[in-house]
Amino acid sequence: MLAGAALALLIAPASALDRVSFELRTVADLVSLCDPPQSDQDRWYGIVYCRGYLRGLGHFNRAFFRPGSLGACIPNPPPSVAQVSNDFSAWARGNLEEMQNPDIVDSIVRWAAATYPCPQRR
């Protein structure tokens, strides 16, 4: 019985996720995953990938950088990852030079600093 279940897993058709390839070369690639067309049948895979990418970057930032050290002061409570995804996509589309930037993390840091600037020190 157990061998039959294992065999079924081996010959089962590939999942939809296997059909989707996510290669991020520029900011435009990430934006296309964060905000795909409604007609895209695999849109949720892209959205989940995008949100995971942004969430992972946020965790990395909190683990290795002091708050505000990259020029952004995230409010408390922080925005949802869905809001970050939507806002970053809108910002990138409004800054066309960013869309072709191959340094995606750099663009996200610039967006965060512009969106959540730290108070000026006196």
A tleap script that builds the chain and sets N, CA, C and O, in Angstrom:
source leaprc.protein.ff14SB
mol = sequence {
  NMET LEU ALA GLY ALA ALA LEU ALA LEU LEU
  ILE ALA PRO ALA SER ALA LEU ASP ARG VAL
  SER PHE GLU LEU ARG THR VAL ALA ASP LEU
  VAL SER LEU CYS ASP PRO PRO GLN SER ASP
  GLN ASP ARG TRP TYR GLY ILE VAL TYR CYS
  ARG GLY TYR LEU ARG GLY LEU GLY HIE PHE
  ASN ARG ALA PHE PHE ARG PRO GLY SER LEU
  GLY ALA CYS ILE PRO ASN PRO PRO PRO SER
  VAL ALA GLN VAL SER ASN ASP PHE SER ALA
  TRP ALA ARG GLY ASN LEU GLU GLU MET GLN
  ASN PRO ASP ILE VAL ASP SER ILE VAL ARG
  TRP ALA ALA ALA THR TYR PRO CYS PRO GLN
  ARG CARG
}
set mol.1.N position { 0.826 -1.191 0.000 }
set mol.1.CA position { 0.000 0.000 0.000 }
set mol.1.C position { 0.866 1.249 0.000 }
set mol.1.O position { 0.647 2.158 -0.800 }
set mol.2.N position { 1.844 1.298 0.889 }
set mol.2.CA position { 2.728 2.455 0.966 }
set mol.2.C position { 3.544 2.594 -0.315 }
set mol.2.O position { 3.763 3.709 -0.790 }
set mol.3.N position { 3.991 1.482 -0.874 }
set mol.3.CA position { 4.750 1.524 -2.126 }
set mol.3.C position { 3.888 2.062 -3.251 }
set mol.3.O position { 4.383 2.789 -4.113 }
set mol.4.N position { 2.593 1.714 -3.259 }
set mol.4.CA position { 1.680 2.227 -4.279 }
set mol.4.C position { 1.516 3.732 -4.178 }
set mol.4.O position { 1.464 4.419 -5.198 }
set mol.5.N position { 1.433 4.252 -2.963 }
set mol.5.CA position { 1.305 5.698 -2.760 }
set mol.5.C position { 2.569 6.410 -3.231 }
set mol.5.O position { 2.492 7.466 -3.858 }
set mol.6.N position { 3.722 5.839 -2.932 }
set mol.6.CA position { 4.982 6.442 -3.371 }
set mol.6.C position { 5.072 6.453 -4.892 }
set mol.6.O position { 5.513 7.436 -5.487 }
set mol.7.N position { 4.654 5.362 -5.515 }
set mol.7.CA position { 4.675 5.288 -6.968 }
set mol.7.C position { 3.728 6.310 -7.585 }
set mol.7.O position { 4.048 6.920 -8.605 }
set mol.8.N position { 2.567 6.498 -6.972 }
set mol.8.CA position { 1.607 7.482 -7.469 }
set mol.8.C position { 2.210 8.885 -7.433 }
set mol.8.O position { 1.984 9.684 -8.342 }
set mol.9.N position { 2.971 9.179 -6.393 }
set mol.9.CA position { 3.626 10.488 -6.309 }
set mol.9.C position { 4.658 10.665 -7.414 }
set mol.9.O position { 4.809 11.761 -7.955 }
set mol.10.N position { 5.359 9.605 -7.748 }
set mol.10.CA position { 6.393 9.682 -8.777 }
set mol.10.C position { 5.816 9.885 -10.176 }
set mol.10.O position { 6.431 10.547 -11.012 }
set mol.11.N position { 4.645 9.321 -10.430 }
set mol.11.CA position { 4.100 9.426 -11.781 }
set mol.11.C position { 2.981 10.459 -11.886 }
set mol.11.O position { 2.392 10.614 -12.955 }
set mol.12.N position { 2.676 11.169 -10.797 }
set mol.12.CA position { 1.633 12.192 -10.828 }
set mol.12.C position { 2.057 13.316 -11.760 }
set mol.12.O position { 3.248 13.598 -11.887 }
set mol.13.N position { 1.094 13.960 -12.414 }
set mol.13.CA position { 1.444 15.067 -13.297 }
set mol.13.C position { 2.094 16.206 -12.510 }
set mol.13.O position { 1.853 16.377 -11.315 }
set mol.14.N position { 2.903 16.959 -13.199 }
set mol.14.CA position { 3.586 18.085 -12.561 }
set mol.14.C position { 2.566 19.105 -12.101 }
set mol.14.O position { 1.530 19.293 -12.739 }
set mol.15.N position { 2.858 19.756 -11.002 }
set mol.15.CA position { 1.949 20.786 -10.505 }
set mol.15.C position { 2.047 22.023 -11.394 }
set mol.15.O position { 2.975 22.167 -12.190 }
set mol.16.N position { 1.075 22.901 -11.241 }
set mol.16.CA position { 1.085 24.139 -12.020 }
set mol.16.C position { 2.340 24.956 -11.704 }
set mol.16.O position { 2.877 25.639 -12.576 }
set mol.17.N position { 2.797 24.885 -10.471 }
set mol.17.CA position { 3.980 25.640 -10.091 }
set mol.17.C position { 5.189 25.223 -10.909 }
set mol.17.O position { 6.042 26.052 -11.225 }
set mol.18.N position { 5.268 23.937 -11.255 }
set mol.18.CA position { 6.384 23.470 -12.075 }
set mol.18.C position { 6.362 24.099 -13.466 }
set mol.18.O position { 7.399 24.187 -14.124 }
set mol.19.N position { 5.188 24.533 -13.916 }
set mol.19.CA position { 5.077 25.110 -15.249 }
set mol.19.C position { 5.518 26.567 -15.288 }
set mol.19.O position { 5.769 27.116 -16.361 }
set mol.20.N position { 5.611 27.178 -14.146 }
set mol.20.CA position { 5.897 28.600 -14.095 }
set mol.20.C position { 7.365 28.811 -13.741 }
set mol.20.O position { 7.876 28.224 -12.788 }
set mol.21.N position { 8.030 29.649 -14.516 }
set mol.21.CA position { 9.433 29.936 -14.262 }
set mol.21.C position { 9.566 31.389 -13.813 }
set mol.21.O position { 9.092 32.303 -14.488 }
set mol.22.N position { 10.203 31.587 -12.691 }
set mol.22.CA position { 10.392 32.936 -12.171 }
set mol.22.C position { 11.873 33.285 -12.216 }
set mol.22.O position { 12.641 32.883 -11.342 }
set mol.23.N position { 12.259 34.021 -13.219 }
set mol.23.CA position { 13.639 34.482 -13.329 }
set mol.23.C position { 13.617 36.000 -13.216 }
set mol.23.O position { 13.041 36.688 -14.059 }
set mol.24.N position { 14.245 36.512 -12.174 }
set mol.24.CA position { 14.258 37.946 -11.942 }
set mol.24.C position { 15.551 38.543 -12.469 }
set mol.24.O position { 16.621 38.351 -11.892 }
set mol.25.N position { 15.438 39.269 -13.575 }
set mol.25.CA position { 16.596 39.948 -14.156 }
set mol.25.C position { 16.559 41.441 -13.888 }
set mol.25.O position { 17.601 42.088 -13.780 }
set mol.26.N position { 15.356 41.986 -13.783 }
set mol.26.CA position { 15.192 43.425 -13.549 }
set mol.26.C position { 14.000 43.651 -12.624 }
set mol.26.O position { 13.253 42.724 -12.311 }
set mol.27.N position { 13.839 44.888 -12.199 }
set mol.27.CA position { 12.686 45.270 -11.390 }
set mol.27.C position { 11.393 44.959 -12.142 }
set mol.27.O position { 10.409 44.535 -11.535 }
set mol.28.N position { 11.390 45.167 -13.451 }
set mol.28.CA position { 10.186 44.884 -14.244 }
set mol.28.C position { 9.748 43.429 -14.093 }
set mol.28.O position { 8.551 43.144 -14.079 }
set mol.29.N position { 10.701 42.510 -13.980 }
set mol.29.CA position { 10.356 41.107 -13.788 }
set mol.29.C position { 9.633 40.897 -12.457 }
set mol.29.O position { 8.648 40.160 -12.393 }
set mol.30.N position { 10.122 41.544 -11.399 }
set mol.30.CA position { 9.457 41.415 -10.097 }
set mol.30.C position { 8.082 42.058 -10.139 }
set mol.30.O position { 7.119 41.488 -9.626 }
set mol.31.N position { 7.974 43.229 -10.736 }
set mol.31.CA position { 6.685 43.915 -10.821 }
set mol.31.C position { 5.676 43.069 -11.593 }
set mol.31.O position { 4.495 43.040 -11.246 }
set mol.32.N position { 6.132 42.384 -12.633 }
set mol.32.CA position { 5.211 41.548 -13.407 }
set mol.32.C position { 4.672 40.390 -12.574 }
set mol.32.O position { 3.571 39.902 -12.831 }
set mol.33.N position { 5.437 39.947 -11.581 }
set mol.33.CA position { 4.970 38.899 -10.675 }
set mol.33.C position { 4.096 39.477 -9.565 }
set mol.33.O position { 3.117 38.853 -9.157 }
set mol.34.N position { 4.445 40.664 -9.077 }
set mol.34.CA position { 3.690 41.290 -7.988 }
set mol.34.C position { 2.306 41.730 -8.435 }
set mol.34.O position { 1.352 41.681 -7.659 }
set mol.35.N position { 2.196 42.158 -9.677 }
set mol.35.CA position { 0.934 42.717 -10.165 }
set mol.35.C position { 0.641 42.195 -11.572 }
set mol.35.O position { 0.662 42.958 -12.537 }
set mol.36.N position { 0.367 40.891 -11.686 }
set mol.36.CA position { 0.131 40.299 -13.001 }
set mol.36.C position { -1.269 40.639 -13.519 }
set mol.36.O position { -2.140 41.028 -12.741 }
set mol.37.N position { -1.484 40.494 -14.815 }
set mol.37.CA position { -2.822 40.743 -15.368 }
set mol.37.C position { -3.849 39.773 -14.765 }
set mol.37.O position { -3.528 38.626 -14.455 }
set mol.38.N position { -5.070 40.249 -14.608 }
set mol.38.CA position { -6.144 39.406 -14.073 }
set mol.38.C position { -6.348 38.149 -14.924 }
set mol.38.O position { -6.770 37.109 -14.417 }
set mol.39.N position { -6.048 38.254 -16.217 }
set mol.39.CA position { -6.276 37.137 -17.130 }
set mol.39.C position { -5.207 36.048 -17.045 }
set mol.39.O position { -5.369 34.979 -17.634 }
set mol.40.N position { -4.131 36.302 -16.327 }
set mol.40.CA position { -3.035 35.330 -16.216 }
set mol.40.C position { -3.470 34.172 -15.323 }
set mol.40.O position { -3.710 34.361 -14.130 }
set mol.41.N position { -3.572 32.976 -15.898 }
set mol.41.CA position { -4.050 31.824 -15.123 }
set mol.41.C position { -3.107 31.431 -13.993 }
set mol.41.O position { -3.537 30.786 -13.036 }
set mol.42.N position { -1.852 31.795 -14.077 }
set mol.42.CA position { -0.877 31.478 -13.029 }
set mol.42.C position { -0.569 32.686 -12.146 }
set mol.42.O position { 0.451 32.705 -11.457 }
set mol.43.N position { -1.434 33.683 -12.163 }
set mol.43.CA position { -1.158 34.944 -11.463 }
set mol.43.C position { -0.872 34.753 -9.974 }
set mol.43.O position { -0.011 35.440 -9.424 }
set mol.44.N position { -1.575 33.837 -9.315 }
set mol.44.CA position { -1.377 33.679 -7.873 }
set mol.44.C position { -0.005 33.117 -7.539 }
set mol.44.O position { 0.536 33.402 -6.471 }
set mol.45.N position { 0.566 32.320 -8.441 }
set mol.45.CA position { 1.925 31.832 -8.205 }
set mol.45.C position { 2.898 33.005 -8.186 }
set mol.45.O position { 3.786 33.072 -7.336 }
set mol.46.N position { 2.726 33.917 -9.116 }
set mol.46.CA position { 3.581 35.098 -9.170 }
set mol.46.C position { 3.407 35.979 -7.956 }
set mol.46.O position { 4.384 36.458 -7.382 }
set mol.47.N position { 2.157 36.196 -7.561 }
set mol.47.CA position { 1.884 37.043 -6.399 }
set mol.47.C position { 2.507 36.442 -5.145 }
set mol.47.O position { 3.122 37.158 -4.355 }
set mol.48.N position { 2.357 35.152 -4.957 }
set mol.48.CA position { 2.931 34.492 -3.782 }
set mol.48.C position { 4.460 34.565 -3.822 }
set mol.48.O position { 5.097 34.808 -2.797 }
set mol.49.N position { 5.043 34.358 -4.995 }
set mol.49.CA position { 6.504 34.461 -5.132 }
set mol.49.C position { 6.959 35.878 -4.767 }
set mol.49.O position { 7.899 36.058 -3.994 }
set mol.50.N position { 6.279 36.874 -5.333 }
set mol.50.CA position { 6.627 38.272 -5.065 }
set mol.50.C position { 6.556 38.578 -3.578 }
set mol.50.O position { 7.485 39.153 -3.011 }
set mol.51.N position { 5.459 38.197 -2.953 }
set mol.51.CA position { 5.284 38.499 -1.529 }
set mol.51.C position { 6.300 37.755 -0.680 }
set mol.51.O position { 6.764 38.285 0.330 }
set mol.52.N position { 6.649 36.550 -1.067 }
set mol.52.CA position { 7.694 35.830 -0.351 }
set mol.52.C position { 9.043 36.505 -0.498 }
set mol.52.O position { 9.817 36.585 0.457 }
set mol.53.N position { 9.321 36.989 -1.701 }
set mol.53.CA position { 10.574 37.704 -1.969 }
set mol.53.C position { 10.645 38.953 -1.085 }
set mol.53.O position { 11.660 39.200 -0.433 }
set mol.54.N position { 9.565 39.734 -1.067 }
set mol.54.CA position { 9.547 40.970 -0.276 }
set mol.54.C position { 9.605 40.670 1.215 }
set mol.54.O position { 10.303 41.357 1.960 }
set mol.55.N position { 8.879 39.651 1.654 }
set mol.55.CA position { 8.895 39.297 3.076 }
set mol.55.C position { 10.295 38.826 3.488 }
set mol.55.O position { 10.788 39.199 4.553 }
set mol.56.N position { 10.925 38.015 2.652 }
set mol.56.CA position { 12.278 37.551 2.948 }
set mol.56.C position { 13.265 38.701 3.032 }
set mol.56.O position { 14.137 38.722 3.901 }
set mol.57.N position { 13.125 39.653 2.129 }
set mol.57.CA position { 13.998 40.827 2.159 }
set mol.57.C position { 13.769 41.637 3.436 }
set mol.57.O position { 14.715 42.155 4.029 }
set mol.58.N position { 12.515 41.741 3.851 }
set mol.58.CA position { 12.210 42.439 5.105 }
set mol.58.C position { 12.822 41.742 6.310 }
set mol.58.O position { 13.367 42.397 7.197 }
set mol.59.N position { 12.734 40.417 6.345 }
set mol.59.CA position { 13.335 39.665 7.453 }
set mol.59.C position { 14.854 39.820 7.447 }
set mol.59.O position { 15.465 39.988 8.502 }
set mol.60.N position { 15.460 39.765 6.270 }
set mol.60.CA position { 16.906 39.948 6.166 }
set mol.60.C position { 17.297 41.338 6.672 }
set mol.60.O position { 18.267 41.486 7.415 }
set mol.61.N position { 16.539 42.343 6.264 }
set mol.61.CA position { 16.820 43.711 6.690 }
set mol.61.C position { 16.765 43.833 8.213 }
set mol.61.O position { 17.657 44.422 8.824 }
set mol.62.N position { 15.721 43.278 8.823 }
set mol.62.CA position { 15.593 43.364 10.284 }
set mol.62.C position { 16.699 42.578 10.995 }
set mol.62.O position { 17.126 42.958 12.085 }
set mol.63.N position { 17.156 41.499 10.390 }
set mol.63.CA position { 18.174 40.676 11.041 }
set mol.63.C position { 19.562 41.295 10.977 }
set mol.63.O position { 20.363 41.109 11.892 }
set mol.64.N position { 19.858 42.032 9.903 }
set mol.64.CA position { 21.237 42.462 9.689 }
set mol.64.C position { 21.472 43.972 9.703 }
set mol.64.O position { 22.622 44.408 9.668 }
set mol.65.N position { 20.407 44.780 9.752 }
set mol.65.CA position { 20.580 46.229 9.725 }
set mol.65.C position { 19.813 46.873 10.868 }
set mol.65.O position { 18.733 46.417 11.244 }
set mol.66.N position { 20.386 47.941 11.416 }
set mol.66.CA position { 19.689 48.711 12.441 }
set mol.66.C position { 18.492 49.415 11.811 }
set mol.66.O position { 18.562 49.786 10.639 }
set mol.67.N position { 17.406 49.611 12.538 }
set mol.67.CA position { 16.256 50.339 11.994 }
set mol.67.C position { 16.690 51.722 11.482 }
set mol.67.O position { 17.370 52.466 12.188 }
set mol.68.N position { 16.301 52.044 10.287 }
set mol.68.CA position { 16.615 53.341 9.694 }
set mol.68.C position { 17.974 53.426 9.031 }
set mol.68.O position { 18.260 54.420 8.364 }
set mol.69.N position { 18.826 52.421 9.187 }
set mol.69.CA position { 20.184 52.519 8.648 }
set mol.69.C position { 20.219 52.539 7.122 }
set mol.69.O position { 21.199 53.000 6.537 }
set mol.70.N position { 19.173 52.051 6.474 }
set mol.70.CA position { 19.123 52.089 5.011 }
set mol.70.C position { 18.269 53.257 4.516 }
set mol.70.O position { 17.946 53.342 3.331 }
set mol.71.N position { 17.910 54.150 5.430 }
set mol.71.CA position { 17.164 55.340 5.041 }
set mol.71.C position { 15.664 55.205 5.126 }
set mol.71.O position { 14.950 56.162 4.824 }
set mol.72.N position { 15.161 54.061 5.522 }
set mol.72.CA position { 13.724 53.854 5.654 }
set mol.72.C position { 13.387 53.562 7.107 }
set mol.72.O position { 14.090 52.809 7.782 }
set mol.73.N position { 12.318 54.160 7.574 }
set mol.73.CA position { 11.823 53.897 8.923 }
set mol.73.C position { 10.408 53.345 8.798 }
set mol.73.O position { 9.442 54.097 8.665 }
set mol.74.N position { 10.304 52.042 8.843 }
set mol.74.CA position { 9.035 51.352 8.648 }
set mol.74.C position { 8.134 51.632 9.851 }
set mol.74.O position { 8.575 51.497 10.993 }
set mol.75.N position { 6.889 52.018 9.614 }
set mol.75.CA position { 5.994 52.340 10.740 }
set mol.75.C position { 5.638 51.097 11.558 }
set mol.75.O position { 5.817 49.961 11.120 }
set mol.76.N position { 5.133 51.355 12.747 }
set mol.76.CA position { 4.665 50.281 13.615 }
set mol.76.C position { 3.195 50.535 13.915 }
set mol.76.O position { 2.880 51.546 14.543 }
set mol.77.N position { 2.305 49.690 13.506 }
set mol.77.CA position { 2.531 48.403 12.859 }
set mol.77.C position { 2.973 48.583 11.407 }
set mol.77.O position { 2.637 49.578 10.766 }
set mol.78.N position { 3.714 47.630 10.909 }
set mol.78.CA position { 4.194 47.726 9.526 }
set mol.78.C position { 3.059 47.480 8.540 }
set mol.78.O position { 2.046 46.878 8.894 }
set mol.79.N position { 3.224 47.941 7.308 }
set mol.79.CA position { 2.206 47.661 6.291 }
set mol.79.C position { 2.173 46.167 5.970 }
set mol.79.O position { 3.150 45.452 6.193 }
set mol.80.N position { 1.056 45.713 5.451 }
set mol.80.CA position { 0.962 44.310 5.053 }
set mol.80.C position { 1.865 44.068 3.851 }
set mol.80.O position { 2.207 45.001 3.124 }
set mol.81.N position { 2.245 42.825 3.649 }
set mol.81.CA position { 3.077 42.493 2.498 }
set mol.81.C position { 2.303 42.752 1.206 }
set mol.81.O position { 2.905 43.093 0.188 }
set mol.82.N position { 0.984 42.596 1.234 }
set mol.82.CA position { 0.171 42.915 0.051 }
set mol.82.C position { 0.259 44.405 -0.265 }
set mol.82.O position { 0.379 44.784 -1.430 }
set mol.83.N position { 0.202 45.247 0.755 }
set mol.83.CA position { 0.306 46.693 0.545 }
set mol.83.C position { 1.684 47.068 0.020 }
set mol.83.O position { 1.803 47.901 -0.879 }
set mol.84.N position { 2.722 46.458 0.577 }
set mol.84.CA position { 4.087 46.718 0.112 }
set mol.84.C position { 4.212 46.321 -1.360 }
set mol.84.O position { 4.773 47.068 -2.161 }
set mol.85.N position { 3.701 45.171 -1.704 }
set mol.85.CA position { 3.754 44.689 -3.083 }
set mol.85.C position { 3.058 45.662 -4.033 }
set mol.85.O position { 3.606 46.028 -5.073 }
set mol.86.N position { 1.857 46.072 -3.670 }
set mol.86.CA position { 1.099 47.008 -4.513 }
set mol.86.C position { 1.785 48.363 -4.622 }
set mol.86.O position { 1.901 48.920 -5.714 }
set mol.87.N position { 2.239 48.890 -3.491 }
set mol.87.CA position { 2.867 50.215 -3.492 }
set mol.87.C position { 4.195 50.207 -4.241 }
set mol.87.O position { 4.493 51.136 -4.992 }
set mol.88.N position { 4.995 49.159 -4.037 }
set mol.88.CA position { 6.271 49.084 -4.752 }
set mol.88.C position { 6.030 48.997 -6.256 }
set mol.88.O position { 6.711 49.670 -7.030 }
set mol.89.N position { 5.077 48.181 -6.675 }
set mol.89.CA position { 4.773 48.038 -8.101 }
set mol.89.C position { 4.348 49.368 -8.706 }
set mol.89.O position { 4.803 49.731 -9.791 }
set mol.90.N position { 3.477 50.098 -8.012 }
set mol.90.CA position { 3.017 51.405 -8.510 }
set mol.90.C position { 4.184 52.388 -8.590 }
set mol.90.O position { 4.297 53.141 -9.557 }
set mol.91.N position { 5.050 52.381 -7.579 }
set mol.91.CA position { 6.213 53.280 -7.571 }
set mol.91.C position { 7.150 52.956 -8.729 }
set mol.91.O position { 7.612 53.858 -9.428 }
set mol.92.N position { 7.428 51.686 -8.931 }
set mol.92.CA position { 8.346 51.287 -10.008 }
set mol.92.C position { 7.773 51.669 -11.370 }
set mol.92.O position { 8.499 52.155 -12.237 }
set mol.93.N position { 6.480 51.452 -11.559 }
set mol.93.CA position { 5.861 51.825 -12.838 }
set mol.93.C position { 5.896 53.333 -13.063 }
set mol.93.O position { 5.921 53.790 -14.205 }
set mol.94.N position { 5.898 54.097 -11.990 }
set mol.94.CA position { 5.993 55.547 -12.094 }
set mol.94.C position { 7.417 56.055 -12.236 }
set mol.94.O position { 7.628 57.242 -12.484 }
set mol.95.N position { 8.390 55.178 -12.083 }
set mol.95.CA position { 9.815 55.522 -12.207 }
set mol.95.C position { 10.415 54.567 -13.230 }
set mol.95.O position { 11.062 53.583 -12.869 }
set mol.96.N position { 10.198 54.859 -14.491 }
set mol.96.CA position { 10.549 53.914 -15.549 }
set mol.96.C position { 12.019 53.512 -15.557 }
set mol.96.O position { 12.351 52.404 -15.979 }
set mol.97.N position { 12.900 54.390 -15.101 }
set mol.97.CA position { 14.317 54.019 -15.048 }
set mol.97.C position { 14.548 52.873 -14.067 }
set mol.97.O position { 15.475 52.080 -14.232 }
set mol.98.N position { 13.698 52.795 -13.044 }
set mol.98.CA position { 13.823 51.701 -12.076 }
set mol.98.C position { 13.423 50.360 -12.687 }
set mol.98.O position { 13.968 49.321 -12.314 }
set mol.99.N position { 12.483 50.378 -13.617 }
set mol.99.CA position { 11.955 49.132 -14.176 }
set mol.99.C position { 13.044 48.295 -14.843 }
set mol.99.O position { 12.949 47.068 -14.865 }
set mol.100.N position { 14.074 48.936 -15.386 }
set mol.100.CA position { 15.145 48.191 -16.057 }
set mol.100.C position { 16.351 47.942 -15.157 }
set mol.100.O position { 17.359 47.396 -15.606 }
set mol.101.N position { 16.255 48.334 -13.905 }
set mol.101.CA position { 17.371 48.166 -12.967 }
set mol.101.C position { 17.561 46.675 -12.644 }
set mol.101.O position { 16.630 46.017 -12.182 }
set mol.102.N position { 18.763 46.150 -12.886 }
set mol.102.CA position { 19.020 44.751 -12.536 }
set mol.102.C position { 19.247 44.545 -11.031 }
set mol.102.O position { 19.194 43.414 -10.547 }
set mol.103.N position { 19.496 45.624 -10.298 }
set mol.103.CA position { 19.705 45.515 -8.851 }
set mol.103.C position { 18.361 45.728 -8.155 }
set mol.103.O position { 18.047 46.822 -7.687 }
set mol.104.N position { 17.589 44.662 -8.103 }
set mol.104.CA position { 16.221 44.722 -7.586 }
set mol.104.C position { 16.202 45.155 -6.124 }
set mol.104.O position { 15.361 45.961 -5.728 }
set mol.105.N position { 17.109 44.633 -5.331 }
set mol.105.CA position { 17.144 44.981 -3.912 }
set mol.105.C position { 17.432 46.470 -3.743 }
set mol.105.O position { 16.828 47.120 -2.890 }
set mol.106.N position { 18.334 47.012 -4.533 }
set mol.106.CA position { 18.641 48.439 -4.478 }
set mol.106.C position { 17.391 49.274 -4.763 }
set mol.106.O position { 17.146 50.281 -4.098 }
set mol.107.N position { 16.613 48.857 -5.742 }
set mol.107.CA position { 15.386 49.583 -6.063 }
set mol.107.C position { 14.374 49.496 -4.927 }
set mol.107.O position { 13.694 50.477 -4.626 }
set mol.108.N position { 14.270 48.351 -4.306 }
set mol.108.CA position { 13.340 48.198 -3.185 }
set mol.108.C position { 13.768 49.085 -2.021 }
set mol.108.O position { 12.924 49.691 -1.361 }
set mol.109.N position { 15.060 49.164 -1.768 }
set mol.109.CA position { 15.562 50.024 -0.692 }
set mol.109.C position { 15.260 51.489 -1.016 }
set mol.109.O position { 14.860 52.243 -0.129 }
set mol.110.N position { 15.445 51.900 -2.269 }
set mol.110.CA position { 15.125 53.286 -2.662 }
set mol.110.C position { 13.633 53.570 -2.498 }
set mol.110.O position { 13.243 54.637 -2.022 }
set mol.111.N position { 12.801 52.600 -2.899 }
set mol.111.CA position { 11.361 52.772 -2.731 }
set mol.111.C position { 11.019 52.924 -1.247 }
set mol.111.O position { 10.263 53.820 -0.871 }
set mol.112.N position { 11.572 52.057 -0.413 }
set mol.112.CA position { 11.264 52.103 1.022 }
set mol.112.C position { 11.702 53.433 1.641 }
set mol.112.O position { 10.986 53.998 2.468 }
set mol.113.N position { 12.867 53.929 1.244 }
set mol.113.CA position { 13.352 55.207 1.778 }
set mol.113.C position { 12.462 56.368 1.323 }
set mol.113.O position { 12.241 57.316 2.076 }
set mol.114.N position { 11.955 56.292 0.093 }
set mol.114.CA position { 11.071 57.347 -0.417 }
set mol.114.C position { 9.674 57.251 0.219 }
set mol.114.O position { 9.018 58.268 0.444 }
set mol.115.N position { 9.239 56.045 0.498 }
set mol.115.CA position { 7.887 55.822 1.034 }
set mol.115.C position { 7.822 55.986 2.535 }
set mol.115.O position { 6.832 56.496 3.059 }
set mol.116.N position { 8.850 55.566 3.231 }
set mol.116.CA position { 8.893 55.605 4.688 }
set mol.116.C position { 10.162 56.330 5.155 }
set mol.116.O position { 11.019 55.726 5.800 }
set mol.117.N position { 10.282 57.627 4.829 }
set mol.117.CA position { 11.509 58.333 5.207 }
set mol.117.C position { 11.636 58.451 6.732 }
set mol.117.O position { 10.649 58.552 7.461 }
set mol.118.N position { 12.866 58.435 7.164 }
set mol.118.CA position { 13.136 58.609 8.599 }
set mol.118.C position { 13.034 60.093 8.945 }
set mol.118.O position { 13.338 60.952 8.117 }
set mol.119.N position { 12.610 60.386 10.162 }
set mol.119.CA position { 12.566 61.788 10.585 }
set mol.119.C position { 13.967 62.390 10.567 }
set mol.119.O position { 14.953 61.710 10.851 }
set mol.120.N position { 14.035 63.643 10.236 }
set mol.120.CA position { 15.316 64.352 10.250 }
set mol.120.C position { 15.800 64.509 11.683 }
set mol.120.O position { 15.033 64.870 12.575 }
set mol.121.N position { 17.074 64.236 11.890 }
set mol.121.CA position { 17.665 64.425 13.212 }
set mol.121.C position { 18.055 65.888 13.378 }
set mol.121.O position { 18.469 66.549 12.426 }
set mol.122.N position { 17.919 66.367 14.577 }
set mol.122.CA position { 18.257 67.784 14.843 }
set mol.122.C position { 19.531 67.894 15.613 }
set mol.122.O position { 19.970 69.000 15.925 }
savepdb mol mol.pdb
quit
